């Protein structure tokens, strides 16, 4: 019999994961408390069912898929319901958080009697029948969460400490999203300085693969920047023993904060990035 799985919350990733699970015969619960009508529609379109905290706490698995700043508050919110539940679901934290934050969330879940699994999601949301993202999981209970492979998710169990999955996520996102921050910052600087045309030509000549990555990634970045602020802060904590590296990612967090603020108002920075990439498209 297929398990009952709660996916919180039905954002772009959560709803797509929920839809993939529903497509494999799983009953998927979610919480729409305080969520917008757009989020409610996204959940409905995915086949997810709105449920109260007590019903969610009776599921077989809870997948927490949220902006990183919401990860610890969610665990605290569900702690009492999980403690009262006889089902004791496996709580799988899939958020972009550093291993120290994982330990704090695990400490909240431990008194409830529920198993806890650390997970890092790498890759874009699943679409249609295509391959989805990779779920890397770690911790003593990780083999239990590996059962999710049967329901359309690509799951890899990592050896090592509880936070091994989040350490991988931090390392990977620090490279990919850190590179986007640096690339966008230099593109904006080139646009201000009037050197954009020359930069496009040189990138096309000597860094064509990098430019192709920017063409693919940067148009979508401004709309997601608000979510990446806390993620960069988590990465700054992850590299905290290296002050220079920490300053680098604190800076990336501030950069994404400014991009997010711009995207909610004039969209001047987003437009400048689009203009640069338009120049790049003309060189192909």
C-alpha positions as CSV (number, residue, x, y, z in Angstrom):
1,X,0.0,0.0,0.0
2,X,1.3,3.4,-0.9
3,X,2.2,5.7,2.0
4,X,0.5,9.0,2.9
5,X,3.0,11.8,2.4
6,X,2.7,15.4,3.6
7,X,4.6,18.0,1.5
8,X,4.9,21.4,3.1
9,X,4.7,23.8,1.4
10,X,3.2,23.7,-2.1
11,X,5.6,26.3,-3.6
12,X,7.2,25.7,-7.0
13,X,9.3,22.8,-5.8
14,X,6.9,21.4,-3.2
15,X,3.9,21.4,-5.6
16,X,5.9,19.7,-8.4
17,X,7.2,17.0,-6.0
18,X,3.6,16.6,-4.7
19,X,2.3,16.1,-8.2
20,X,5.0,13.5,-9.0
21,X,4.0,11.6,-5.9
22,X,0.3,11.8,-6.7
23,X,1.1,10.5,-10.2
24,X,2.6,7.4,-8.5
25,X,-0.5,6.7,-6.5
26,X,0.4,8.5,-3.3
27,X,-2.1,10.5,-1.2
28,X,-0.3,13.8,-0.7
29,X,-1.4,16.2,2.1
30,X,-0.3,19.8,2.5
31,X,-1.1,22.8,4.7
32,X,-2.7,25.9,3.1
33,X,-3.0,27.8,6.4
34,X,-2.2,31.4,5.7
35,X,-1.3,30.7,2.1
36,X,-2.5,32.7,-0.9
37,X,-5.2,31.7,-3.4
38,X,-2.4,31.2,-6.0
39,X,-0.7,28.7,-3.7
40,X,-4.0,27.0,-3.1
41,X,-4.6,26.6,-6.8
42,X,-1.1,25.3,-7.3
43,X,-1.7,22.6,-4.7
44,X,-5.1,21.7,-6.1
45,X,-3.7,21.4,-9.6
46,X,-1.0,19.1,-8.2
47,X,-3.6,16.9,-6.6
48,X,-2.5,17.8,-3.1
49,X,-5.1,17.8,-0.3
50,X,-5.3,20.5,2.3
51,X,-5.2,19.1,5.8
52,X,-4.9,20.2,9.4
53,X,-1.8,19.8,11.5
54,X,-3.1,16.7,13.3
55,X,-3.9,14.9,10.1
56,X,-0.5,15.8,8.7
57,X,1.1,14.4,11.8
58,X,-0.6,11.1,11.1
59,X,1.1,10.7,7.7
60,X,3.9,8.3,7.0
61,X,6.3,10.9,5.8
62,X,6.5,14.7,6.1
63,X,8.7,16.4,3.5
64,X,9.5,20.0,4.6
65,X,10.2,22.0,1.4
66,X,10.4,25.7,2.3
67,X,12.5,28.8,2.1
68,X,15.4,28.1,4.5
69,X,14.3,30.8,7.0
70,X,11.1,28.9,7.6
71,X,12.6,25.5,8.3
72,X,13.0,25.8,12.0
73,X,9.7,27.6,12.7
74,X,7.9,24.8,10.8
75,X,9.4,22.1,13.0
76,X,8.4,24.1,16.1
77,X,4.9,24.5,14.7
78,X,4.4,20.7,14.2
79,X,6.3,19.5,17.4
80,X,3.2,19.3,19.6
81,X,1.1,17.6,16.9
82,X,3.8,15.1,16.2
83,X,4.3,14.4,19.9
84,X,0.6,13.6,20.2
85,X,0.4,11.5,17.1
86,X,0.5,7.7,17.3
87,X,1.7,7.4,13.7
88,X,5.1,9.0,14.2
89,X,5.9,9.9,10.6
90,X,9.5,10.2,9.3
91,X,10.2,14.0,9.2
92,X,12.4,14.7,6.2
93,X,13.9,18.2,6.2
94,X,14.5,19.1,2.6
95,X,15.5,22.7,3.0
96,X,18.6,24.6,2.0
97,X,20.1,24.9,5.5
98,X,23.6,24.3,6.9
99,X,24.4,21.3,9.1
100,X,24.2,23.4,12.3
101,X,20.6,24.4,11.5
102,X,19.9,20.7,10.8
103,X,21.0,19.9,14.3
104,X,18.7,22.5,15.8
105,X,15.7,21.2,13.8
106,X,16.6,17.6,14.7
107,X,16.6,18.6,18.4
108,X,13.1,20.0,18.0
109,X,11.8,16.8,16.4
110,X,13.6,14.3,18.7
111,X,11.3,14.7,21.7
112,X,8.3,13.9,19.5
113,X,9.4,10.4,18.9
114,X,9.6,10.8,15.1
115,X,12.5,9.8,13.0
116,X,14.4,12.6,11.4
117,X,16.2,12.7,8.1
118,X,18.3,15.4,6.6
119,X,17.8,15.9,2.8
120,X,19.2,18.2,0.2
121,X,17.4,18.7,-3.2
122,X,19.6,19.3,-6.2
123,X,18.1,20.2,-9.5
124,X,14.9,21.9,-10.8
125,X,11.4,20.8,-10.0
126,X,10.1,17.6,-11.7
127,X,8.1,18.2,-14.9
128,X,5.9,15.7,-16.6
129,X,7.5,12.3,-17.0
130,X,11.0,13.7,-17.1
131,X,13.7,13.2,-14.5
132,X,13.2,15.1,-11.4
133,X,15.7,16.6,-8.9
134,X,18.0,14.4,-6.8
135,X,17.1,14.0,-3.2
136,X,20.3,13.3,-1.2
137,X,19.5,12.1,2.3
138,X,21.5,11.3,5.4
139,X,21.1,10.3,9.0
140,X,20.3,7.1,10.9
141,X,16.7,6.9,9.5
142,X,17.8,7.7,5.9
143,X,17.2,4.1,4.7
144,X,13.5,4.5,5.7
145,X,13.2,7.6,3.5
146,X,14.9,5.7,0.6
147,X,11.5,4.0,0.2
148,X,10.4,7.2,-1.6
149,X,12.2,5.8,-4.7
150,X,9.2,3.6,-5.3
151,X,7.0,6.7,-5.9
152,X,8.9,8.7,-8.5
153,X,11.6,10.4,-6.5
154,X,15.3,10.0,-7.2
155,X,16.8,9.4,-3.7
156,X,20.4,8.8,-2.8
157,X,21.5,7.8,0.7
158,X,24.7,9.4,1.9
159,X,27.1,8.0,4.5
160,X,28.4,10.2,7.2
161,X,26.9,12.4,9.8
162,X,23.3,13.5,10.1
163,X,24.0,16.8,8.2
164,X,25.9,15.2,5.3
165,X,23.1,15.9,2.9
166,X,22.9,19.6,3.9
167,X,26.7,19.9,3.7
168,X,26.4,18.7,0.0
169,X,23.6,21.1,-0.6
170,X,25.5,24.0,0.8
171,X,28.6,23.2,-1.2
172,X,26.7,22.8,-4.4
173,X,24.5,25.9,-4.0
174,X,27.5,27.9,-2.9
175,X,29.0,27.2,-6.3
176,X,25.9,27.4,-8.5
177,X,24.1,30.3,-6.9
178,X,27.3,32.0,-5.8
179,X,28.4,32.0,-9.5
180,X,25.1,33.6,-10.5
181,X,25.5,36.4,-8.0
182,X,29.1,37.1,-9.2
183,X,28.0,36.9,-12.9
184,X,24.9,39.2,-12.4
185,X,27.0,41.7,-10.3
186,X,29.6,42.0,-13.1
187,X,26.9,42.2,-15.8
188,X,25.2,45.1,-14.0
189,X,28.6,46.8,-13.5
190,X,29.4,46.4,-17.2
191,X,26.0,47.9,-18.1
192,X,26.7,50.9,-15.9
193,X,30.2,51.4,-17.2
194,X,29.3,51.1,-20.9
195,X,31.4,48.0,-21.5
196,X,28.6,45.5,-22.0
197,X,29.1,45.1,-25.7
198,X,32.8,44.3,-25.4
199,X,32.1,42.0,-22.5
200,X,29.6,40.0,-24.5
201,X,32.0,39.6,-27.4
202,X,34.8,38.4,-25.1
203,X,32.6,36.0,-23.1
204,X,31.4,34.5,-26.4
205,X,35.0,34.1,-27.6
206,X,36.6,32.8,-24.4
207,X,33.9,31.7,-22.0
208,X,31.1,30.5,-24.3
209,X,30.0,27.7,-21.9
210,X,29.7,30.2,-19.0
211,X,27.8,32.6,-21.1
212,X,25.4,29.8,-22.1
213,X,24.9,29.1,-18.4
214,X,24.1,32.8,-17.8
215,X,21.6,32.8,-20.7
216,X,19.8,29.8,-19.1
217,X,19.9,30.8,-15.4
218,X,19.9,34.6,-15.0
219,X,16.6,35.4,-16.6
220,X,14.9,33.4,-13.9
221,X,17.1,34.6,-11.0
222,X,15.4,37.9,-10.1
223,X,12.0,36.3,-9.4
224,X,13.7,33.8,-7.0
225,X,16.2,36.1,-5.4
226,X,14.1,36.7,-2.3
227,X,14.4,33.0,-1.5
228,X,18.1,32.9,-2.0
229,X,18.9,35.6,0.7
230,X,18.5,33.2,3.6
231,X,20.1,30.4,1.6
232,X,23.3,32.5,1.2
233,X,23.2,33.3,4.9
234,X,23.0,29.6,5.6
235,X,26.0,29.0,3.3
236,X,27.8,31.8,5.1
237,X,27.3,29.9,8.3
238,X,28.5,26.7,6.7
239,X,31.8,28.3,5.7
240,X,31.9,30.2,9.0
241,X,35.4,28.9,10.0
242,X,36.8,30.8,7.0
243,X,36.1,34.6,7.6
244,X,36.9,35.5,4.0
245,X,34.5,32.9,2.6
246,X,31.8,33.9,5.1
247,X,32.1,37.6,4.0
248,X,31.8,36.4,0.4
249,X,28.4,34.7,1.0
250,X,27.2,37.5,3.4
251,X,27.8,39.7,0.4
252,X,25.9,37.4,-1.9
253,X,23.0,37.5,0.5
254,X,23.0,41.3,0.4
255,X,23.2,41.3,-3.3
256,X,20.2,39.0,-3.7
257,X,18.3,41.1,-1.2
258,X,18.8,44.1,-3.4
259,X,17.9,42.2,-6.5
260,X,14.7,41.0,-4.8
261,X,13.8,44.5,-3.7
262,X,14.4,45.8,-7.2
263,X,12.2,43.0,-8.6
264,X,9.4,44.0,-6.3
265,X,9.6,47.7,-7.5
266,X,11.2,49.2,-10.6
267,X,12.8,46.0,-11.9
268,X,15.7,48.2,-13.2
269,X,18.3,45.5,-12.4
270,X,16.3,42.7,-13.8
271,X,15.8,44.8,-17.0
272,X,19.5,45.5,-17.3
273,X,20.3,41.8,-17.0
274,X,17.8,41.0,-19.7
275,X,19.2,43.8,-21.9
276,X,22.7,42.3,-21.5
277,X,21.5,38.8,-22.3
278,X,19.7,40.2,-25.3
279,X,23.0,41.5,-26.6
280,X,24.5,38.1,-26.0
281,X,21.7,36.4,-28.0
282,X,22.5,38.6,-31.0
283,X,26.0,37.2,-31.1
284,X,24.9,33.7,-31.7
